[in-house]
Amino acid sequence: MPRRPRIDYPDAVHHVYARGNEKRAVFLDDRDGDFFLSRLKQNLSRWEIRCIAWALMPNHFHLLIRCPKGNLASLMQCFLTGYSLYFNKRYQRVGHLFQNRYKSEVLSREGHFRELVRYIHLNPIRAGICPSMKELSRYSWTGHRGIVSERENGWQDLETVREMFQSPHRSWRQEYLEFLEAGIRPSQGPGHTGVDRSPIRADHHERELSPITSEPPAGYFEILERISASTGISLDEIKGKSRTARIIHARRLLLAICRDELKAPVCKISRWIGIPVHSGWYLLRNGGNQGPARPDS
């Protein structure tokens, strides 16, 4: 049967993962991990793609990446081909390194972003490589270490992580850590790791943990009315599905002012407006060098 075409489009966010052929290891030592990450860094820059979260395990890897130009296939073909050639040459082997082609899942709900960051970064604990969060903070092969140590590697998209976990009550790093720790459950019997194995959980407990489900505060509606009055665009149009330039400009204003005045994360504001969270980030990051003019207070 022919393969289904991959789903991809500009500014899509993908959970990408691949496993070694016959479940064999694809990282045998630190040199392999370093080469893999160097290839990843080079190709992220080449294709202008952002990596939000990542984890390298002995026989597989996970990436959470955002593709502003919808060019996931270009990244993965160059990146995995280069690593496979390196690995086969170093270990004098032939044949496919990875089992089948890589898997990619497009995130369609904003609540999944935080879930996937947690799922990916808890991989070493779930596999028993790191026995605790303290050990995980010293583990070199996930994006978690760079987040908690505040030592940026220059290619991981910490700006997006920061916006995901922004909180008016505590630092975004503290919010991130508490969210990760909430994913480690008490042991439920022999062989249970204490970590939920599902990468995306949409149960009632998780909906309570996610900040994006709360109703907009009064300040949001005040800002919305100010923007409507200054632009001449109705409230329904701003929250509608139109993508005309003037309405997109109004939404960009709404996002920027709510973030500045209400100190709300972009994921929450996007939910209030009724747009996907990746669209909210895209609007803010593509608003021009000087940013939009603000309506009078």
LINZIZI-V709675 format. One record per residue. N is the residue number from 1. RES is the residue in one letter. PHI is phi in whole degrees, -180 to 180 (* if undefined). D_LAST is the distance of its C-alpha to the last C-alpha in whole Angstrom. Layout:
N/RES/PHI/D_LAST
N/RES/PHI/D_LAST
//
This chain:
1/M/*/60
2/P/-67/57
3/R/-74/54
4/R/-70/51
5/P/-66/49
6/R/-71/46
7/I/-84/42
8/D/-155/40
9/Y/-164/37
10/P/-56/34
11/D/72/32
12/A/-71/34
13/V/-112/35
14/H/-120/39
15/H/-96/41
16/V/-113/44
17/Y/-152/47
18/A/-152/51
19/R/-121/54
20/G/-61/57
21/N/-58/60
22/E/57/62
23/K/63/60
24/R/-79/61
25/A/-65/59
26/V/-115/57
27/F/-131/56
28/L/-100/59
29/D/-159/58
30/D/-63/55
31/R/-61/56
32/D/-64/56
33/G/-62/52
34/D/-63/51
35/F/-67/52
36/F/-58/50
37/L/-69/47
38/S/-67/48
39/R/-64/48
40/L/-61/45
41/K/-58/43
42/Q/-60/45
43/N/-79/44
44/L/-61/41
45/S/-67/40
46/R/-61/42
47/W/-100/41
48/E/56/37
49/I/-116/37
50/R/-109/35
51/C/-106/37
52/I/-90/35
53/A/-148/38
54/W/-159/42
55/A/-156/45
56/L/-109/49
57/M/-117/52
58/P/-52/55
59/N/-120/56
60/H/-163/52
61/F/-143/49
62/H/-129/45
63/L/-134/42
64/L/-115/39
65/I/-130/37
66/R/-117/35
67/C/-113/36
68/P/-57/33
69/K/-104/36
70/G/65/38
71/N/-121/41
72/L/-58/42
73/A/-60/46
74/S/-63/46
75/L/-59/45
76/M/-69/47
77/Q/-64/50
78/C/-66/50
79/F/-67/49
80/L/-74/52
81/T/-62/54
82/G/-62/54
83/Y/-69/54
84/S/-62/57
85/L/-63/59
86/Y/-61/59
87/F/-64/60
88/N/-65/63
89/K/-68/64
90/R/-65/64
91/Y/-103/65
92/Q/51/68
93/R/-126/67
94/V/-133/66
95/G/99/65
96/H/-69/61
97/L/-85/59
98/F/-104/57
99/Q/-77/58
100/N/56/57
101/R/-93/54
102/Y/-63/50
103/K/-98/48
104/S/-143/45
105/E/-125/42
106/V/-83/39
107/L/-84/36
108/S/-102/35
109/R/-122/33
110/E/-63/30
111/G/-65/32
112/H/-75/35
113/F/-59/33
114/R/-63/33
115/E/-60/37
116/L/-71/38
117/V/-59/37
118/R/-66/39
119/Y/-59/42
120/I/-66/42
121/H/-75/42
122/L/-90/44
123/N/-51/47
124/P/-64/49
125/I/-72/49
126/R/-62/50
127/A/-86/53
128/G/83/54
129/I/-73/54
130/C/-114/51
131/P/-79/52
132/S/-155/49
133/M/-64/45
134/K/-62/47
135/E/-68/49
136/L/-62/46
137/S/-67/44
138/R/-105/47
139/Y/-76/48
140/S/-81/48
141/W/-112/47
142/T/-139/44
143/G/-74/40
144/H/-62/40
145/R/-58/42
146/G/-65/39
147/I/-70/36
148/V/-79/38
149/S/-88/39
150/E/63/36
151/R/-104/39
152/E/-72/37
153/N/-92/40
154/G/91/38
155/W/-130/38
156/Q/-79/37
157/D/-83/33
158/L/-74/32
159/E/-62/28
160/T/-67/29
161/V/-61/30
162/R/-60/28
163/E/-71/25
164/M/-61/27
165/F/-111/28
166/Q/-62/25
167/S/-141/24
168/P/-76/22
169/H/-105/25
170/R/-158/28
171/S/-66/28
172/W/-65/28
173/R/-68/32
174/Q/-66/33
175/E/-62/31
176/Y/-61/33
177/L/-63/36
178/E/-66/36
179/F/-67/36
180/L/-65/39
181/E/-64/41
182/A/-67/40
183/G/-85/42
184/I/-101/45
185/R/-97/47
186/P/-58/50
187/S/-58/53
188/Q/-117/55
189/G/133/58
190/P/-57/60
191/G/83/59
192/H/-82/55
193/T/-82/53
194/G/86/50
195/V/-123/48
196/D/-65/47
197/R/-85/48
198/S/-81/46
199/P/-70/43
200/I/-132/41
201/R/-117/41
202/A/-117/39
203/D/-77/40
204/H/-62/39
205/H/-60/39
206/E/-70/37
207/R/-65/34
208/E/-71/34
209/L/-71/33
210/S/-76/31
211/P/-78/27
212/I/-83/26
213/T/-93/27
214/S/-73/25
215/E/-74/23
216/P/-63/19
217/P/-77/17
218/A/-60/15
219/G/-60/12
220/Y/-64/13
221/F/-68/13
222/E/-65/10
223/I/-65/8
224/L/-60/11
225/E/-68/10
226/R/-62/7
227/I/-68/9
228/S/-62/12
229/A/-67/11
230/S/-78/10
231/T/-100/13
232/G/77/15
233/I/-104/17
234/S/-69/18
235/L/-60/17
236/D/-65/21
237/E/-67/21
238/I/-62/18
239/K/-94/21
240/G/-84/24
241/K/-106/26
242/S/-64/26
243/R/-120/26
244/T/-68/25
245/A/-59/23
246/R/-68/20
247/I/-76/20
248/I/-61/20
249/H/-62/17
250/A/-65/15
251/R/-65/17
252/R/-62/16
253/L/-59/13
254/L/-60/13
255/L/-62/15
256/A/-65/14
257/I/-73/11
258/C/-63/13
259/R/-66/15
260/D/-73/13
261/E/-88/11
262/L/-96/14
263/K/56/17
264/A/-95/18
265/P/-70/21
266/V/-62/21
267/C/-61/24
268/K/-74/22
269/I/-63/19
270/S/-59/22
271/R/-64/23
272/W/-61/21
273/I/-72/20
274/G/98/24
275/I/-119/25
276/P/-61/27
277/V/-63/26
278/H/-66/28
279/S/-69/26
280/G/-62/22
281/W/-63/24
282/Y/-64/25
283/L/-61/22
284/L/-68/20
285/R/-82/23
286/N/-122/24
287/G/-98/21
288/G/93/22
289/N/-69/23
290/Q/-98/19
291/G/79/17
292/P/-76/15
293/A/-70/12
294/R/-92/8
295/P/-71/6
296/D/-64/4
297/S/-72/0
//
